[in-house]
Amino acid sequence: MATDTIITYARERFDHESAKRVMREKYLAKMIFAHAGGLWKAGPELQATLISCPNGETILLDLYDTPVRVDKQELLALSHQRWQEQMTAWLIDYTEMQQQR
């Protein structure tokens, strides 16, 4: 393999990894949302915590470790909706990036 080919391949891989990292940061930032006076990060951790809580109101720590009284079902629905929207958009962007490669 010629040196130029190796260098070109390495640059392409670096650009691809850099683009994946930027895309990841972009969509993880979009997972954060406000509700009931707290700031929450949608994701499996929050959803699992909410599922394990008793029905009705519960008190959870938000992203800033502030205790917030929330309605379990409402926060779970918002978290699930945000998670699905952002993951779908992320998958679409990632698929487009893969096809450009």
C-alpha positions as protocol buffer text, in pm:
chain_id: "A"
residue {
  index: 1
  type: MET
  ca { x: 0 y: 0 z: 0 }
}
residue {
  index: 2
  type: ALA
  ca { x: 136 y: 337 z: -98 }
}
residue {
  index: 3
  type: THR
  ca { x: 204 y: 597 z: 168 }
}
residue {
  index: 4
  type: ASP
  ca { x: -39 y: 842 z: 7 }
}
residue {
  index: 5
  type: THR
  ca { x: -315 y: 582 z: 21 }
}
residue {
  index: 6
  type: ILE
  ca { x: -248 y: 516 z: 389 }
}
residue {
  index: 7
  type: ILE
  ca { x: -248 y: 888 z: 469 }
}
residue {
  index: 8
  type: THR
  ca { x: -572 y: 942 z: 275 }
}
residue {
  index: 9
  type: TYR
  ca { x: -736 y: 649 z: 454 }
}
residue {
  index: 10
  type: ALA
  ca { x: -622 y: 774 z: 795 }
}
residue {
  index: 11
  type: ARG
  ca { x: -757 y: 1123 z: 724 }
}
residue {
  index: 12
  type: GLU
  ca { x: -1092 y: 983 z: 613 }
}
residue {
  index: 13
  type: ARG
  ca { x: -1117 y: 770 z: 928 }
}
residue {
  index: 14
  type: PHE
  ca { x: -1024 y: 1067 z: 1146 }
}
residue {
  index: 15
  type: ASP
  ca { x: -1284 y: 1287 z: 975 }
}
residue {
  index: 16
  type: HIS
  ca { x: -1546 y: 1014 z: 1016 }
}
residue {
  index: 17
  type: GLU
  ca { x: -1471 y: 966 z: 1386 }
}
residue {
  index: 18
  type: SER
  ca { x: -1471 y: 1341 z: 1439 }
}
residue {
  index: 19
  type: ALA
  ca { x: -1808 y: 1375 z: 1265 }
}
residue {
  index: 20
  type: LYS
  ca { x: -1951 y: 1091 z: 1477 }
}
residue {
  index: 21
  type: ARG
  ca { x: -1828 y: 1259 z: 1796 }
}
residue {
  index: 22
  type: VAL
  ca { x: -1978 y: 1596 z: 1696 }
}
residue {
  index: 23
  type: MET
  ca { x: -2306 y: 1429 z: 1602 }
}
residue {
  index: 24
  type: ARG
  ca { x: -2316 y: 1245 z: 1936 }
}
residue {
  index: 25
  type: GLU
  ca { x: -2260 y: 1567 z: 2133 }
}
residue {
  index: 26
  type: LYS
  ca { x: -2526 y: 1746 z: 1927 }
}
residue {
  index: 27
  type: TYR
  ca { x: -2797 y: 1489 z: 1995 }
}
residue {
  index: 28
  type: LEU
  ca { x: -2705 y: 1427 z: 2359 }
}
residue {
  index: 29
  type: ALA
  ca { x: -2742 y: 1802 z: 2420 }
}
residue {
  index: 30
  type: LYS
  ca { x: -3089 y: 1787 z: 2267 }
}
residue {
  index: 31
  type: MET
  ca { x: -3192 y: 1520 z: 2520 }
}
residue {
  index: 32
  type: ILE
  ca { x: -3201 y: 1783 z: 2797 }
}
residue {
  index: 33
  type: PHE
  ca { x: -3540 y: 1936 z: 2873 }
}
residue {
  index: 34
  type: ALA
  ca { x: -3715 y: 2132 z: 3148 }
}
residue {
  index: 35
  type: HIS
  ca { x: -4016 y: 2009 z: 3340 }
}
residue {
  index: 36
  type: ALA
  ca { x: -4177 y: 2096 z: 3675 }
}
residue {
  index: 37
  type: GLY
  ca { x: -3901 y: 2341 z: 3763 }
}
residue {
  index: 38
  type: GLY
  ca { x: -3623 y: 2088 z: 3705 }
}
residue {
  index: 39
  type: LEU
  ca { x: -3384 y: 2008 z: 3422 }
}
residue {
  index: 40
  type: TRP
  ca { x: -3387 y: 1647 z: 3300 }
}
residue {
  index: 41
  type: LYS
  ca { x: -3192 y: 1435 z: 3055 }
}
residue {
  index: 42
  type: ALA
  ca { x: -3410 y: 1198 z: 2857 }
}
residue {
  index: 43
  type: GLY
  ca { x: -3275 y: 847 z: 2839 }
}
residue {
  index: 44
  type: PRO
  ca { x: -3292 y: 492 z: 2963 }
}
residue {
  index: 45
  type: GLU
  ca { x: -3165 y: 587 z: 3309 }
}
residue {
  index: 46
  type: LEU
  ca { x: -3440 y: 840 z: 3375 }
}
residue {
  index: 47
  type: GLN
  ca { x: -3705 y: 615 z: 3225 }
}
residue {
  index: 48
  type: ALA
  ca { x: -3595 y: 315 z: 3433 }
}
residue {
  index: 49
  type: THR
  ca { x: -3598 y: 529 z: 3747 }
}
residue {
  index: 50
  type: LEU
  ca { x: -3947 y: 655 z: 3671 }
}
residue {
  index: 51
  type: ILE
  ca { x: -4078 y: 307 z: 3595 }
}
residue {
  index: 52
  type: SER
  ca { x: -3950 y: 183 z: 3931 }
}
residue {
  index: 53
  type: CYS
  ca { x: -4120 y: 468 z: 4121 }
}
residue {
  index: 54
  type: PRO
  ca { x: -4470 y: 428 z: 4265 }
}
residue {
  index: 55
  type: ASN
  ca { x: -4756 y: 580 z: 4067 }
}
residue {
  index: 56
  type: GLY
  ca { x: -4852 y: 943 z: 4117 }
}
residue {
  index: 57
  type: GLU
  ca { x: -4612 y: 1209 z: 4235 }
}
residue {
  index: 58
  type: THR
  ca { x: -4256 y: 1132 z: 4329 }
}
residue {
  index: 59
  type: ILE
  ca { x: -3949 y: 1334 z: 4421 }
}
residue {
  index: 60
  type: LEU
  ca { x: -3639 y: 1301 z: 4205 }
}
residue {
  index: 61
  type: LEU
  ca { x: -3308 y: 1480 z: 4173 }
}
residue {
  index: 62
  type: ASP
  ca { x: -3272 y: 1674 z: 3849 }
}
residue {
  index: 63
  type: LEU
  ca { x: -2946 y: 1733 z: 3658 }
}
residue {
  index: 64
  type: TYR
  ca { x: -2837 y: 1990 z: 3917 }
}
residue {
  index: 65
  type: ASP
  ca { x: -2912 y: 1755 z: 4209 }
}
residue {
  index: 66
  type: THR
  ca { x: -3210 y: 1962 z: 4311 }
}
residue {
  index: 67
  type: PRO
  ca { x: -3504 y: 1766 z: 4453 }
}
residue {
  index: 68
  type: VAL
  ca { x: -3814 y: 1820 z: 4240 }
}
residue {
  index: 69
  type: ARG
  ca { x: -4165 y: 1684 z: 4291 }
}
residue {
  index: 70
  type: VAL
  ca { x: -4287 y: 1545 z: 3959 }
}
residue {
  index: 71
  type: ASP
  ca { x: -4581 y: 1353 z: 3820 }
}
residue {
  index: 72
  type: LYS
  ca { x: -4429 y: 1018 z: 3727 }
}
residue {
  index: 73
  type: GLN
  ca { x: -4646 y: 950 z: 3421 }
}
residue {
  index: 74
  type: GLU
  ca { x: -4607 y: 1299 z: 3277 }
}
residue {
  index: 75
  type: LEU
  ca { x: -4228 y: 1305 z: 3311 }
}
residue {
  index: 76
  type: LEU
  ca { x: -4201 y: 950 z: 3175 }
}
residue {
  index: 77
  type: ALA
  ca { x: -4409 y: 1044 z: 2869 }
}
residue {
  index: 78
  type: LEU
  ca { x: -4200 y: 1358 z: 2805 }
}
residue {
  index: 79
  type: SER
  ca { x: -3873 y: 1170 z: 2849 }
}
residue {
  index: 80
  type: HIS
  ca { x: -3981 y: 888 z: 2619 }
}
residue {
  index: 81
  type: GLN
  ca { x: -4104 y: 1131 z: 2354 }
}
residue {
  index: 82
  type: ARG
  ca { x: -3781 y: 1338 z: 2363 }
}
residue {
  index: 83
  type: TRP
  ca { x: -3567 y: 1021 z: 2355 }
}
residue {
  index: 84
  type: GLN
  ca { x: -3750 y: 877 z: 2052 }
}
residue {
  index: 85
  type: GLU
  ca { x: -3746 y: 1204 z: 1857 }
}
residue {
  index: 86
  type: GLN
  ca { x: -3376 y: 1263 z: 1907 }
}
residue {
  index: 87
  type: MET
  ca { x: -3270 y: 903 z: 1853 }
}
residue {
  index: 88
  type: THR
  ca { x: -3468 y: 889 z: 1527 }
}
residue {
  index: 89
  type: ALA
  ca { x: -3310 y: 1214 z: 1405 }
}
residue {
  index: 90
  type: TRP
  ca { x: -2966 y: 1089 z: 1512 }
}
residue {
  index: 91
  type: LEU
  ca { x: -3014 y: 763 z: 1321 }
}
residue {
  index: 92
  type: ILE
  ca { x: -3121 y: 952 z: 1008 }
}
residue {
  index: 93
  type: ASP
  ca { x: -2814 y: 1179 z: 1026 }
}
residue {
  index: 94
  type: TYR
  ca { x: -2584 y: 885 z: 1096 }
}
residue {
  index: 95
  type: THR
  ca { x: -2724 y: 686 z: 803 }
}
residue {
  index: 96
  type: GLU
  ca { x: -2672 y: 983 z: 572 }
}
residue {
  index: 97
  type: MET
  ca { x: -2315 y: 1022 z: 697 }
}
residue {
  index: 98
  type: GLN
  ca { x: -2247 y: 653 z: 637 }
}
residue {
  index: 99
  type: GLN
  ca { x: -2374 y: 678 z: 281 }
}
residue {
  index: 100
  type: GLN
  ca { x: -2149 y: 977 z: 207 }
}
residue {
  index: 101
  type: ARG
  ca { x: -1846 y: 786 z: 318 }
}
